[in-house]
Amino acid sequence: MNGTDLLRYARVHRGAAVLAGCAAVALLSAFFGGTDIALPSIGSGGVTTGVPYRQELPLLSAVFLSAALDGAMSAHDAMGASTMHRLRAAYCAALTLTVCAFSFGAEALASGPASGIVFVRSVLIWLGLALLSARAMGQQLGWVIPLTSVLFLVWYPLNWWDWTANPATDLFSWAIAAIALSLGVTATAATPWRCRRRTRHQPRQ
């Protein structure tokens, strides 16, 4: 596996489209992220609450990143050998790191480094949830679990679990990011082919 293989794999798996979409989200947040979205809040007796765009926009980047695993070759990838799975993992990691780096840079220039860190943390949390959703409900429904979490955060904002508003140094939010991403990566790696192979190699009692 080399750089040429990675670029070829990216061309087949929407790499350019995913990067373009995530770049557009980052720039949108940089220019208009401070604008509040007036939304009803169940926890405030029906009074509308302002939620800055930059708190929810990372969801779009996460869903775009999860869509990189979909496409005409997705079924073939899931049944591929170890080399194919390593290439797939390298592609996803490189794509995620690129998006996080660009998103951090845009947010840091627009609103400060702390805002950039929070943006990246939200991307990682929602990416984990999107991967989990895609594995549980199908690749086309990778947005379902992330969107459900957004509704919860909007209805009950500024609580201790609200990772979109917690400080960049909040350890609980980073623990959520680690757990969500670990669950998403594990679910993605547990392809039907791998599960059948593991079951087949288990010792009989």
C-alpha positions in Angstrom: 0.0 0.0 0.0 1.4 3.4 -1.0 0.3 6.9 -1.7 -0.8 6.0 -5.2 -3.1 3.3 -3.9 -4.6 5.7 -1.4 -5.3 8.4 -4.0 -6.9 5.8 -6.3 -9.0 4.6 -3.5 -10.0 8.1 -2.6 -11.2 8.8 -6.2 -13.5 5.8 -6.1 -14.8 6.6 -2.6 -15.9 10.3 -3.0 -12.8 11.7 -1.4 -12.8 15.0 -3.3 -16.6 15.4 -2.7 -16.3 14.7 1.0 -13.4 17.2 1.4 -15.3 19.9 -0.6 -18.4 19.4 1.5 -16.5 19.5 4.8 -14.5 22.6 3.7 -17.8 24.4 2.8 -19.2 23.5 6.3 -16.0 24.9 8.0 -16.1 28.1 6.0 -19.8 28.5 6.6 -19.1 28.2 10.3 -16.2 30.6 10.2 -18.3 33.3 8.5 -21.7 32.8 10.0 -21.2 30.4 12.9 -21.9 33.1 15.5 -25.5 33.7 14.2 -28.1 32.2 16.6 -30.7 29.8 15.4 -34.0 30.5 17.2 -35.4 27.1 18.2 -38.1 26.1 20.7 -36.8 24.5 23.9 -38.8 22.0 25.9 -36.8 22.8 29.0 -37.7 26.5 28.9 -41.5 26.3 28.8 -41.8 27.0 25.1 -39.5 30.0 25.0 -37.2 30.0 22.0 -33.5 29.7 22.6 -30.7 30.8 20.5 -28.2 28.1 19.4 -25.2 29.3 17.4 -24.8 27.7 14.0 -21.2 26.6 14.8 -22.4 24.4 17.6 -24.5 22.2 15.2 -22.6 22.5 11.9 -20.0 19.8 12.8 -22.8 17.3 12.4 -22.8 17.9 8.6 -19.0 17.3 8.4 -19.4 14.1 10.4 -22.2 12.7 8.1 -20.1 13.7 5.0 -17.2 11.7 6.4 -19.3 8.7 7.1 -20.6 8.8 3.6 -17.0 8.2 2.4 -17.5 4.5 3.2 -20.5 4.3 0.9 -20.5 3.8 -2.8 -20.4 1.3 -5.6 -17.4 -0.5 -4.0 -18.7 -0.6 -0.4 -19.9 -4.2 -0.6 -16.6 -5.3 -2.2 -14.6 -3.4 0.5 -16.5 -5.2 3.3 -15.5 -8.6 1.9 -12.0 -7.7 1.0 -8.8 -9.2 2.5 -6.7 -7.6 5.2 -4.9 -5.4 2.8 -8.1 -3.9 1.6 -9.2 -3.2 5.2 -5.9 -1.6 6.0 -6.3 0.6 2.9 -9.8 1.5 3.9 -8.7 2.4 7.5 -5.8 4.5 6.2 -8.2 6.4 3.8 -10.7 7.1 6.5 -8.0 8.2 9.0 -6.3 10.5 6.4 -9.7 12.0 5.4 -10.7 12.6 9.0 -7.4 14.2 10.0 -7.5 16.5 6.9 -11.1 17.6 7.7 -10.3 18.1 11.4 -7.1 20.1 10.6 -9.0 22.4 8.1 -12.0 22.8 10.4 -9.7 23.7 13.3 -7.8 26.3 11.2 -11.0 28.0 9.9 -12.6 28.1 13.4 -9.4 29.2 15.1 -9.0 32.1 12.7 -12.6 33.1 13.0 -13.3 32.6 16.7 -10.2 31.5 18.4 -8.3 28.2 19.1 -10.7 27.1 21.8 -13.6 27.3 19.4 -11.7 25.3 16.9 -11.0 22.5 19.4 -14.7 22.3 20.3 -15.6 22.1 16.6 -13.2 19.3 16.0 -14.4 17.5 19.2 -18.0 17.7 17.9 -17.0 16.3 14.5 -15.4 13.3 16.2 -18.4 12.6 18.4 -20.9 12.9 15.6 -18.6 10.9 13.3 -18.6 8.0 15.8 -22.4 8.2 16.1 -22.8 8.4 12.3 -20.6 5.3 11.8 -22.7 3.5 14.5 -25.9 4.6 12.8 -24.7 3.5 9.4 -23.8 0.0 10.7 -27.1 -0.4 12.6 -29.5 1.0 10.0 -27.7 1.1 6.7 -25.2 3.4 5.1 -27.9 5.8 3.8 -29.2 6.3 7.3 -25.9 7.4 8.9 -27.5 10.7 9.9 -30.3 9.3 12.1 -28.5 8.8 15.4 -26.5 12.1 15.1 -29.7 14.0 14.3 -31.4 12.5 17.3 -28.6 13.7 19.5 -28.9 17.2 18.1 -32.6 17.4 18.9 -31.8 16.4 22.5 -29.0 19.0 22.8 -31.3 21.7 21.3 -34.2 20.9 23.6 -31.9 20.8 26.7 -29.0 23.2 26.0 -26.2 24.3 28.2 -26.3 21.3 30.5 -23.2 19.3 31.6 -23.7 16.8 28.8 -23.8 19.4 26.1 -20.5 18.8 24.3 -21.2 21.5 21.8 -21.1 24.2 24.4 -18.7 22.8 27.0 -15.2 24.3 27.2 -12.4 22.8 25.1 -10.8 21.4 28.2 -14.0 19.6 29.5 -12.8 16.0 30.2 -16.4 14.6 30.2 -16.9 15.8 26.6 -13.6 14.3 25.5 -14.6 11.0 27.2 -17.8 11.1 25.1 -15.7 11.7 22.0 -13.4 8.7 22.8 -16.4 6.4 23.5 -18.4 7.5 20.5 -15.5 7.2 18.1 -14.4 3.9 19.5 -17.9 2.5 19.1 -18.2 3.8 15.6 -14.8 2.4 14.5 -15.6 -1.0 16.1 -19.0 -1.2 14.4 -17.4 -0.3 11.0 -14.7 -2.9 11.4 -17.2 -5.6 12.3 -18.2 -6.4 8.8 -20.4 -9.5 8.2 -17.4 -11.2 6.6 -15.2 -10.6 9.6 -18.0 -11.7 12.0 -18.5 -15.0 10.1 -14.8 -15.6 10.0 -14.4 -15.0 13.8 -17.3 -17.3 14.5 -15.9 -20.0 12.2 -12.5 -19.9 14.0 -13.9 -20.1 17.5 -13.0 -23.4 19.2 -15.9 -25.8 19.6 -16.8 -27.0 23.0 
